[in-house]
Amino acid sequence: MTTPDQAGAEGFLDCVDLASERFGAVVISANDDFFAPKENLIKRSAPRWIEERYTDRGKWMDGWETRRRRDEGTHDWCVVQLGARGIVRGVDVETTYFKGNYPESCAIDAGNPSAGSAPTVDWLEILPRTALKGDAHNLFPIDSAVPVTHVQLRIFPDGGVARLRVYGNVAADWDALRARGEIDLAAAVHGGFVVSCSDMFFGSRNNLILPGDATHMGDGWETKRRRGPGHDWSIVRLAAPGAIRRVEVDTRHFKGNAPGACDLEGSVDARAWIPLVDRVPLRPDAVHVFEREVRAIGDVVYVRFNIYPDGGVGRLRLYGVPR
């Protein structure tokens, strides 16, 4: 059995969490969740501790927790359907607040079950049985090149896990997407990725292209208040090269802190930028649709979204036809 070596393991943390409920993941089944429900595993929020909170089954815990096993040689398991098919690059088996009740070790399998999620599915082991630390982030890089839709977390022999994060790259079905014609080329569920930004003090750049509408200010991209010259920006690598035809900028929930204006530029290499949408004003708490304003500059791979001078945006949609 291996032991966790977290040195140099954090490179995958910039990837999308394929197992996040916000990304559309679902906990399908578990053999037991006596003390704490399996659905907690993929909560977007960080685990919480409430000192005096108990249920009729014991201490309330913000995670997935099974009862104590009394049969030797067995283990517990939980199956998660990922929000999108993808290639797993790394996992975080987080045991925060589980100090005397965390599993001794875990293993992770991945697969593509056609229906259901019975533990008899043909699983591919992507993380062999590995020791865990309590009250910690257990980070493990994964060396796999097979796109999968489901993962199975096995814990030995029992215990509690606060969160399971499955970081990876989306592997979209491009034959099906191209058949649809115009799609959101920036969408994370299609494989779009926000590669960098000038600042994200209040809200992550990755929120810009998540599925669905932003639910509050913290669910968008928001920069600190700029006190000097310049402006803020984010660079999106499209899911596939394509020609942008329509842009949506959603500032809902940002009522006193939306940018005053924005513009967009396109590029094939993120070095030479061509104007895509000239600078246009933005309103607070509104959805802006730009179509006539979009220039026909051909296929691009990257889009730079510039906001003036700073502020927050809930979602950015870049509709076009993939090459």
MARKOLTOR-39406 format. One record per residue (C-alpha): x, y, z; residue in one letter. Coordinates in steps of 0.1 Angstrom, whole numbers, padded with zeros to 4 digits, always signed. Layout:
N
XYZA ...
END
This chain:
323
+0000+0000+0000M +0014+0034-0010T +0014+0065+0012T +0004+0100+0001P +0031+0122-0014D +0017+0156-0019Q +0049+0173-0031A +0044+0185-0066G +0009+0171-0067A -0010+0204-0069E -0006+0211-0106G -0040+0195-0113F -0058+0219-0090L -0062+0244-0118D -0083+0218-0137C -0121+0216-0135V -0137+0197-0106D -0156+0172-0126L -0173+0159-0095A -0187+0192-0082S -0225+0195-0078E -0222+0230-0094R -0208+0213-0125F -0237+0189-0127G -0222+0159-0109A -0246+0136-0089V -0239+0110-0062V -0256+0079-0076I -0253+0054-0048S -0234+0042-0017A -0235+0010+0003N -0240+0030+0036D -0243+0065+0048D -0257+0059+0083F -0241+0090+0100F -0239+0115+0072A -0254+0115+0037P -0234+0106+0006K -0246+0138-0012E -0224+0159+0010N -0193+0145-0008L -0198+0168-0038I -0210+0200-0021K -0194+0230-0036R -0190+0247-0002S -0161+0239+0021A -0169+0216+0050P -0183+0231+0082R -0181+0222+0119W -0210+0229+0143I -0199+0221+0178E -0232+0214+0195E -0251+0199+0165R -0262+0163+0168Y -0288+0141+0150T -0307+0111+0164D -0278+0090+0150R -0249+0108+0164G -0226+0139+0158K -0237+0159+0127W -0208+0159+0102M -0205+0178+0069D -0194+0149+0047G -0202+0112+0039W -0198+0090+0070E -0206+0053+0073T -0212+0032+0105R -0184+0013+0121R -0177-0020+0104R -0175-0052+0125R -0168-0076+0096D -0132-0082+0086E -0120-0078+0050G -0148-0055+0038T -0150-0019+0029H -0175+0009+0020D -0180+0026-0013W -0197+0055-0031C -0204+0061-0068V -0204+0096-0084V -0216+0104-0119Q -0194+0132-0131L -0208+0165-0145G -0192+0158-0179A -0171+0130-0193R -0135+0137-0187G -0099+0126-0182I -0091+0126-0145V -0058+0143-0136R -0060+0143-0098G -0082+0139-0068V -0086+0155-0034D -0100+0131-0008V -0107+0157+0019E -0111+0146+0055T -0115+0180+0071T -0130+0177+0107Y -0128+0139+0105F -0102+0133+0131K -0110+0100+0149G -0134+0087+0123N -0117+0090+0089Y -0109+0059+0068P -0075+0043+0072E -0071+0043+0034S -0090+0047+0001C -0089+0036-0036A -0106+0051-0066I -0120+0035-0097D -0133+0051-0129A -0155+0038-0157G -0183+0043-0182N -0213+0023-0170P -0241+0023-0196S -0269+0024-0170A -0271+0023-0133G -0242+0023-0109S -0240-0011-0093A -0206-0020-0078P -0203-0049-0103T -0195-0024-0131V -0162-0031-0149D -0141-0004-0131W -0106+0007-0139L -0086+0014-0108E -0070+0048-0112I -0058+0052-0076L -0046+0020-0058P -0053+0016-0021R -0035+0046-0005T -0032+0057+0031A -0052+0088+0042L -0045+0115+0068K -0073+0128+0090G -0085+0164+0090D -0066+0171+0058A -0066+0175+0021H -0053+0143+0006N -0041+0152-0029L -0032+0125-0053F -0022+0130-0090P -0038+0105-0114I -0020+0091-0145D -0048+0081-0168S -0057+0089-0204A -0092+0072-0205V -0122+0095-0206P -0148+0084-0180V -0182+0094-0168T -0183+0079-0133H -0159+0074-0103V -0161+0050-0074Q -0146+0060-0040L -0137+0029-0019R -0128+0035+0018I -0111+0010+0040F -0127-0002+0062P -0152+0026+0070D -0154+0062+0083G -0160+0097+0070G -0148+0118+0040V -0158+0154+0039A -0155+0161+0002R -0143+0144-0030L -0129+0166-0057R -0121+0150-0091V -0100+0174-0111Y -0096+0168-0148G -0102+0178-0184N -0135+0176-0201V -0136+0152-0231A -0167+0164-0250A -0185+0145-0277D -0176+0168-0306W -0195+0149-0333D -0227+0155-0313A -0219+0191-0305L -0210+0200-0341R -0243+0186-0352A -0261+0212-0330R -0245+0241-0349G -0241+0271-0327E -0229+0263-0292I -0213+0281-0262D -0176+0276-0272L -0165+0289-0238A -0186+0265-0217A -0167+0245-0191A -0190+0215-0198V -0177+0215-0234H -0141+0218-0224G -0136+0256-0222G -0112+0269-0196F -0102+0303-0181V -0065+0300-0183V -0056+0333-0165S -0068+0366-0153C -0055+0399-0139S -0071+0394-0105D -0098+0373-0087M -0098+0386-0052F -0135+0381-0045F -0146+0355-0070G -0128+0328-0091S -0122+0333-0128R -0134+0297-0134N -0169+0308-0123N -0173+0328-0155L -0180+0297-0177I -0198+0273-0152L -0232+0258-0162P -0263+0277-0153G -0268+0312-0140D -0248+0326-0111A -0267+0323-0079T -0251+0352-0060H -0220+0375-0063M -0197+0348-0049G -0207+0326-0078D -0191+0349-0104G -0157+0364-0112W -0150+0396-0092E -0118+0416-0089T -0107+0440-0061K -0112+0477-0064R -0086+0491-0088R -0068+0522-0074R -0043+0528-0102G -0043+0528-0140P -0053+0499-0162G -0081+0474-0162H -0089+0438-0154D -0091+0409-0178W -0096+0371-0181S -0084+0349-0210I -0106+0320-0220V -0094+0290-0240R -0123+0279-0261L -0134+0243-0260A -0127+0241-0298A -0116+0266-0323P -0145+0285-0339G -0160+0317-0351A -0178+0337-0324I -0211+0351-0335R -0228+0361-0302R -0216+0372-0268V -0235+0373-0235E -0222+0392-0205V -0243+0386-0173D -0238+0410-0144T -0268+0398-0124R -0263+0401-0086H -0236+0427-0092F -0256+0459-0084K -0230+0483-0070G -0199+0467-0083N -0204+0457-0120A -0178+0469-0145P -0185+0502-0163G -0177+0487-0197A -0161+0458-0215C -0145+0447-0247D -0134+0414-0262L -0105+0403-0284E -0098+0370-0302G -0066+0352-0309S -0053+0319-0323V -0022+0318-0301D -0029+0342-0271A -0002+0365-0283R -0016+0385-0312A -0050+0399-0304W -0077+0411-0328I -0107+0432-0317P -0138+0411-0315L -0162+0434-0297V -0153+0471-0293D -0157+0487-0259R -0194+0488-0248V -0210+0500-0216P -0223+0475-0190L -0253+0479-0167R -0254+0465-0132P -0276+0434-0125D -0284+0428-0162A -0279+0403-0190V -0262+0419-0220H -0264+0403-0255V -0240+0414-0282F -0246+0401-0317E -0244+0430-0342R -0214+0443-0322E -0194+0411-0329V -0168+0414-0357R -0163+0386-0381A -0127+0378-0375I -0127+0341-0384G -0118+0312-0361D -0102+0319-0328V -0089+0297-0300V -0086+0323-0272Y -0108+0352-0262V -0096+0380-0239R -0125+0395-0219F -0115+0430-0207N -0135+0449-0180I -0132+0486-0172Y -0119+0493-0148P -0127+0464-0124D -0157+0447-0108G -0178+0415-0111G -0194+0394-0138V -0215+0364-0132G -0212+0345-0165R -0196+0349-0199L -0211+0331-0229R -0193+0329-0263L -0216+0314-0289Y -0203+0302-0322G -0198+0273-0346V -0169+0249-0338P -0145+0242-0366R 
END
